[in-house]
């Protein structure tokens, strides 16, 4: 599957201009795009957040949205932050549009701006919530799992990119674009166990000049292809991206019956990361943090090593210095 396009600032401005001018529902569609581009939200998460998630009863906006575990892809609660000016303006505009059109309103403008607090934030043009589809896939362990996806909104977002003439744009472009821009603004990588990295980027700290060219060249095409974002959050002015590098994938492997023994199936991706193939041997080392698998070290006999020597090669220049030396260990020659 092709990677979703990562947008440049000029493409973002063009996308929003075209959406604002050509969309039948620009208030809603611009907000959906900006929630992905500035808050790193998935389209299915956007379809499931409620009015009370973004508004206080007084009508004031939350600057932090808590995404419940039930609506996130990994079933893990996380927070996203509404700190971007354009996203805040778009949210105010859409909430006003809903109140004016009477989409799931209560008639009490002093509470949640007159909107039903438990209604979905993003609605269809008829005032209904977007339908979620139950899908099934096979996880890394080979086990079938179910998940929810808002196919209709995902298709609509992809159409917005296509209408703006952005090739390869999809519902994933917002999150990829946000992560790419944060990395380009200056990232410190902090090693974590099991190949999880925490990337912190402060927007006011410029990227060192020695890394700037490499970041512009590699982030979108190289680094981003190997990053799967697990969590985006902000702490003390720092954006924090918790992600998994495919160069060190975290996966769950199921223990299955194999004759009278138990076996674990290793995906081809993991085999390639280990640099092994079918028939190779692995060494299993039990550590305090768990089981560690490594390619087994090959043992060579003296005959194997001698077979790799070039008998026609000239002797080394220092041969005379060690040919007459006495054994100091268990040499066999």
CORKA-V466322 format. One line per field, one symbol per residue. ss: DSSP state (H for helix, E for strand, - for the rest). phi: phi as a letter, one per 20 degrees, with the letter a starting at -180 (. if undefined). psi: psi as a letter, one per 20 degrees, with the letter a starting at -180 (. if undefined). A space follows every 50 residues. Layout:
ss: ???
phi: ???
psi: ???
This chain:
ss: --------HHHHHHHHHHHHHH---HHHHHHHHHHHHHH---HHHHHH-E HHHHE-----E--EEEE-HHH------EEEE---HHHHHHHHHHHHHHHH H---E------HHHE----E--E-----E---EEEEEE-----EEEEEE- HHHHHHHHHHHHH---------HHHHHHHHHHHH---EEEE-HHHEEEEE E-------HHHHHHHHHHHHHHHHHHEEEEEEEEE--EEEEEEEEHHH-- ----EEEE--EEEE---HHHHHHH-------EEEEEE--EEEEEE----- -HHHHHH-----------HHHHH----------
phi: .ffffeeegfffffgfffffedffcffffffgfffffddmeffffffdfd gffdcfgfofefecdeefgfdefelcfbdccedegffffffgffffffff emelddndfecllndffefffecffenefffddeccbdfgenefcdbdbe fffffffffffffemefmfbfeffffffffffffepcdddfcglmedddd cdfedffgffdgffffedgfedfffdddfebcbcclndfdddbdeffbfe bddeecfcmeddbcedffffffffmccgnfddddcedgeqeddcgfffdd effffffeeefefffffdfffdfefefcbdfdb
psi: pqqqppqrghhgggghggghhhqhmhgghhggghhghhikqqghghiiqr gihiqrhiiqqqippooqhiiqgjkpqrqrpnipghhgghggghhhgghg ikomrijniiokkjqphjqqgprrijjqqqqppprqrprhijqpqqrqpn hghghgghhggghjkopjqaiihgghgggghgghiopppopqqkjpqopp pphioqpqhhigghghhhgghfghijpopgpprpplipppoorppiimpp qppppqpncjaqqpppqhghghhikrrpirqqppoorhiapppqpppqpq rhhgghhiqoiiqqqqhkhhhihjqqqickqj.
